[in-house]
């Protein structure tokens, strides 16, 4: 079986940050907008920390970068597909992940997919070597946020780039005795309503057509694509998936300066 594609859904909806956002080049970032007790003497006037108070010292809210003491998150996805440009695909019925914020604009998670088949709708079960039939487990993945477009404007688009935390292998999958590796990185977009307000859950969408991902890079970033590799064969692949990430406490992706 040639050019076997592997499903790789991604999750993680929020990344931690370390410095306050007071300039465009510090955005996007994840943090918390905190209502401060006592006199109204703080920088922000609203509960999203997007409106600066009069004199920048007459508000009741303050921005705190990063996820705070509760650093964990979980994520789920429904049916997803990874397809190569040669029209070979693997479909998975569901996905889940657990992860942790690790630093400024970064996190790590391992993803497990279930009900994965090559040649769906009634195809051959595919799995990571050593896993149960239909179960694919990724390598440790590292996420990082950035602008897809519109950085510094009133309507930016924020993306999440997922890549192996070390090495190049995103995941490995075995179908009918043939093992294929998925390498590279993939970028998804935070959906409308997932930025510039405090949220417990957010949504991330990965889009591909005929094996080609869109978008393929963040502003000022390198091109990021996925590839399937089987022996001497290598083929570009694209991921179509929507996932919901839930953090242990409400967080905000600040994108508008």
N, C-alpha and C positions, 0 to 999 in steps of 0.2 A: 504494500500500500504506500503510495507516494504522496508527498506533500501533505502530510496529516497536520491539521491545525489543532491548536489547543485552546480551549476556553480559558480566558483569564479575566475575571471580572474584578473590578477594583472598587475600593470602598474608601473609607476614611474621609470624612468630610471636613475635618478641621485640623489645622496645624498650629503649634504654639509659636509665639514670638517673644522677643526680648526687649524691644525698645518702644517708647511711645511714638504714635504716628503723628508727627507734626510737620512732615514734608512728604511730597509725593513719592520720593524714592524709598520711603519707609513702608509704603503700602504695596500690596495688601498685607494685612496681618490679622492674627487671631488674638482675641483677648476678652476682657470682661468690662462692661460699663457698670460701675458700682455707685449706688446711691450712698452718699456720705452723711452721717448724722451731724447735727449741729448747724452752725451758721452756713448760709449760702455763700461760700467763699471759694468755690471750685471752678474748674475750667469749663465744664460742659453744662448746658441748660436742659438737655433732654436725655431720656433713658437709653438712647442708642449711642450717646457720646458723638453725635454727628453735628450738633449745633453748639458753637462756642458761645459762652455766656458774655454778657456785656462787660467789657474790660478784661475778659478772660479770667475773672475772679469773683463772679456773682452767681455761679451755678451750684447745684446740689449733687452733681455727678462727676466722677473722675474715671479716667481710663486706666486699666491695669493690663499690661501686655501679658500674654501667655495664658495657659489653661488653669492656673491656680493649683491647689493641692490635689485635686481630683483629675488625674491625667489619663484615665482610661476611656475607651470608646468601643462600641460594637457597631456592626454594619450588616445589612441584609440586602439581597438582591433577588429578583424573580428570574424568569427565563432570560437567558443571554446567549449571544452567539459570537464566536470568533471565526472569521472567514478569510481565507487567503485570496490573493488576486487570481489564483487558478480555480477559484470557486469550490475549494475544499473547506469544509466547516465542521466544527464540533459545537453542539448545543448542550447547555446545562440547564436543568430545571430550577436550580436554586443556588444561592451562594451566601456565605456568612463569614464574618471576620471579627477578630478581637485585636485591639492595638493599644498603643500608648504614645502620647506626645513626648518627643525626645529633645526638642530644642527649638531655636528660632526657625519658624516656618517648616518644621519637619516632624515626622512621626514614623513609626514602624508598625507593621501588622503582617500577620500570616493569614492567607485566605484559603478557605476550604469550599470546594464546589461539589455538588452532588447531582446525581442523575445525568451524568455527562455521556454523550453518545456521538460517535462518528457515523455520518450517514443517516441522521435523524430524518423522519420521525421514529423509525423503528430500526435503529442501526446497531452498531457494535459498541458495547460499553468501553469507555476509556478511563484510565486511572493513572495516578502517579505510581510508579513502581513501588510495591510494598503496601499500597492502600487497597481498600475494598473496591470491588467493581463499580465504576461510575463516579469514584471520588478522586478529585484532583486537588492537591495541596501545593500552594506556591512556595517559593523560597521566601525568606524574610524580605519584605518590600519596604522601601522608604518613599514617603510622599513629600512633595514640596509645592507650595502655592506660588502663583504669580499671575500677572495680567495676560490674558489671551489677546485682548485689544482694549483700547480706550483708557489706558493708564493716565491718570491726571485729569480725566474728564468727569462729567456728572453721571455718565452711564457706562462704566467700565464692565468688561466681562472678565471674571476671575476663573482661572483654571487650576487643576491639580495634576501634577506630573508624578506618575508612579514608576519606579525603577527598582531593580534588585539592590538591596542594602549593601551587598558585596558581590564582586564578580559580575557576570553578565547573564546568568540564567534566571529568567523570570519564573519558569516552571518546567517540569518534565512530565510527559504523558506517554502512556503505552496503550496502543490500540492494536489488537490482533497480533501481539508479539513484537511489534515495531515500536521502539521508543523514539520520540521526537522531542527536542528541546525548543522552548520559546524563549527568545532573547530580546533585549532592547527595553524600551520604555514606552509608555502610553499617556496621553493627556486627555482629561475630561473637563467638562465645564460645570461650574456650580449653576444650578437652575435659578430662574427668576424668583426673587424673594428670599434667597439664601444668604444675602449679604446685607451689611449695615443695619442689623438689628440683632438683639439677643435671642438665641434660639437653642433649644435642646436637641433638635434634629434638623438635618439639612439634606439636600438632594444633589446628587452628582450624576451627570449624563455623559456617556461615551457614545460617539457617533461614528459610523463607518459605512462605506458603500463600496461594494465589489472588492473588499479587502483593503481599501484605502481609508486611513483614519483622517478625521477632521475635527479639531485642528491638529497640526503636527509639531507646533512649537509655541512656547510662551514668548512674550515680548523680550527681545534681546537674548533669547535662549537658543540652545542648539536644537536641531531637528530631532524629534523623538518618535520612533516608529517601532513596531513589533515585527519580528521575523520568526518563522518556523524553520527549523534545521533538522534534516534527516540525512545523515551521511554527507554526501557531497552536495545535496540539494538545499537551497535556501530560498525562501519565498516570503514576501511582505504579507502581513496580516493586519486586519482591522477588527476592533472590538465594538460591539453594539450592546450596551447595557445601561440600566438605570439603577442606582443604589441609594439607600437611605442610611445615613450615619447618625447614631445617637451617642452623645457624649455624656459623661457622668454628671456634668453640671452645664447650665446654659452658657454658651459662648457666642461670640460675634466675629464674623469676618468683615473687617473694615476695609472698604475699597474706595470710598469717595473722600477726597481730602477736605 
